[in-house]
């Protein structure tokens, strides 16, 4: 008690010395407790949860080699608000054809998970090797937990084009308060919504958090990006029509804003591929256009997402006359720009290592309105369209499997 009194007195004197004439009420009204805590250091900046990425081509205890087909499904951004997508406007049928809703997407993930698929990154499936006659692509052996089957996911046009914004899609990806990737958008009433439940990317992140065995190597999907409306909802593109300093300043701001998003996606298992800058058709052999488009993609998108060897054909259209057996000038040019895995769209997860050039061509299956309505059988290994399709929200159109 005496010590406390001394301390009080000392404090009083000190404050009196330090501030002569200070009003009496500035004297601390109470002495600090005997074991006063040290002044607290500012809390360290919050850090995102660690995330581990493994290599499925490494042998490991309890994992068995897989040399069969690697299935590949692709999605577009998913419809968060079907009432905005299927409102009878001129785009409604196109969205019905090529998109799935959040509810359908959730059911598809649940079903492929239950059927024993596990995610692998497309970059793990093939490698470039030095052969006797120069480099060639080889199919890797994947080591998977026993009983599991590999599945590659890719997501086309994750650019959040302006037309999507009025049609019930997320507007952009952001980093939420929990430091995780979320989507930002507006609900049908116009309220701003940040959520992890309304876009394909954070939904898969969350699904993997809840079911870590769905992604034993930490892989998520490969984002197939164009460049003409920017990427991931950020308007990072140039424009050839009119350009001025203010537009360029805004573009640079958008580029800076998207960098942490790209970094966090990469850190948490997402990878990137090209979908060409202008979503162009590669089959027509217009080399001037193809070359200019590719350089622009590398300048505006590649410079943000990093090098990639993956090219996803817009409209599924293959180069050089849409003929997969050809290695024509367009294919050779795209190869010279670093692309090695060339993905189209098809009726099965076909893949073929080309003999005359170091490249792989492959097809992807497409869960969307067209296949939900018309290809139930073909997709039964992944899910039953009957259980997935949401006829309450989709337009009334033909279904081939309905009795
Ligand atoms: Zn596309």
Boltz pocket constraint, residues with backbone or C-beta under 6 A from the ligand:
constraints:
  - pocket:
      binder: B
      contacts: [[A, 156], [A, 157], [A, 275], [A, 279], [A, 313], [A, 314], [A, 315]]
      max_distance: 6.0
